Amino acid sequence: MLNSICIMGRLTSNPELKTTPAQVPVTTFTIACERDFSGRESEKKTDFIACVAWRGTAEFIQLHFRKGSTIAIEGRLQMRSWKDKDGGRHEQAEILVENVYFGDRKKEEV
């Protein structure tokens, strides 16, 4: 089976590095990706895509990327499910990041 995804966009907030009880580094973040123009619409729509990175990849992202940074990632799509305190079931699609690449620098950083 094939489960591979590649996206490029801007971080919506600074990545925050956390550790699991077993001391494994992890970071979760969201990437904003604009869609192409469609039909007669004059505005582009934006998708906000949840991502998670582990270990060295998480540390690299936290060290080198900030809110608004352009980031390109490769990984795989996974579904995460949980129950809230009232017993309600929730599900979220997220990208498990395997590779990270720098995107363009923002004009004010050049």
Secondary structure, 3 states (H helix, E strand, C coil): CCCCEEEEEEECCCCEEEECCCCCEEEEEEEEEECCCCCCCCCCCEEEEEEEEEHHHHHHHHHHCCCCCEEEEEEEEEEEEEECCCCCEEEEEEEEEEEEEECCCCHHHC
